[in-house]
């Protein structure tokens, strides 16, 4: 075999293009070579961003095309997109150089009838409903306290972790067995149906759960396939269908004994009766403890009362009570005597005060004081006291006082009395 010719390229060779340059060539070629136009397809992987931009894929049986409708164009549309919807879109091709991918920039979108998958879903749903597989009378009640639960799902999916985390957080005491199966793609429905039959053969499960996390209509399609739906209907063990999110519905949901919005909701449903029973047990334990404490306290009070009565009725108790009564009587007697003596002392003091008030000696002293006062007043107005203050009394020869000068004769002899003696005077 001949060796291929060696190719030598220099770093500045014009034949060598960078990734960016090469991608830009593709961008120019596609965007200028393919004119805007209409495309028919089925919507899948729909994502509504918080920015208002809408990302989705258009697909048919042969290919898939990425598409984006920016906020301004999306706000002008009257049609609300959903997964599985068949639509006609108008737009132009665009190359996103950073990722080296191309996508369709959608400007207008109109509905082009119900999507193929949605049509299949509705047709199979109607067929199974006509057969009575969705009849509520055929649904089996769930066990209130399942001891062993089988979860048929992908062992690496987030649904398993959410399911187990809820059970652990709520303190559930049962056993969970993960029964691995594909939950998406070709053969997934057959694996889940086979695992349902295997779980029945094992005979250890009180309850079975089939489910997975959310996804597009295509991702969840395995749970709409007829073999799986019929296997769920034929299963003798109660089955909970926990597929996708709250807004997702599959035919397995309709035929299962109970539908849970999510795997986490299924875990809450399974553990609900256990949690309620645990709360009742805990409340009963609290009530029992409170009742025991009340009973013990009442018994302790009755015992103390009986002990007190026994102490009172015993000879020692009687003697002690006698001592107490004797001490009490003695204390009351002493108090009565002290009160009586005190009262007599008050009466004696009152009588003494009254006797002193009525004593003749006091009256004599008072009268003496009054007489002395009167004598002093009398002395203050006596002739001698008047003479002592510088006055004089004129008397005639017979010793009679002469009150006026009228009637006196010149040469008449009189006598003037002073405080310290008399002096003869004569009228001139």
Secondary structure, DSSP 8 states (H G I E B T S, - for coil): ----------TT-TT---HHHHHHHHHHHHHHHS--EEEEEEEEEEEE-TTS-EEEEEE-SS-EEEEEE-HHHHHT--S---TTEEEEEEEEEEEETTTTEEEEEEEEEEEEEE-HHHHHHHHHHHHHHHHTTT-GGG-----TT-SEEEEEE-TTSHHHHHHHHHHHHTT--SEEEEEE---SSTTHHHHHHHHHHHHHHH---SEEEEEE----TTTTGGGGSHHHHHHHHH-SS-EEEEESSTT---HHHHHSSEE-SSHHHHHHHHHHHHHHHHHHHHHHHHHHHHHHHHHHHHHHHHHHHHHHHHHHHSHHHHHHHHHHHHHHHHHHHHHHHHHHHHHHHHHHHHHHHHHHHH-HHHHHHHHHHHHHHHHHHHHHTSHHHHHHTT--EEE-TTS-B---STT--TT-EEEEEETTEEEEEE--
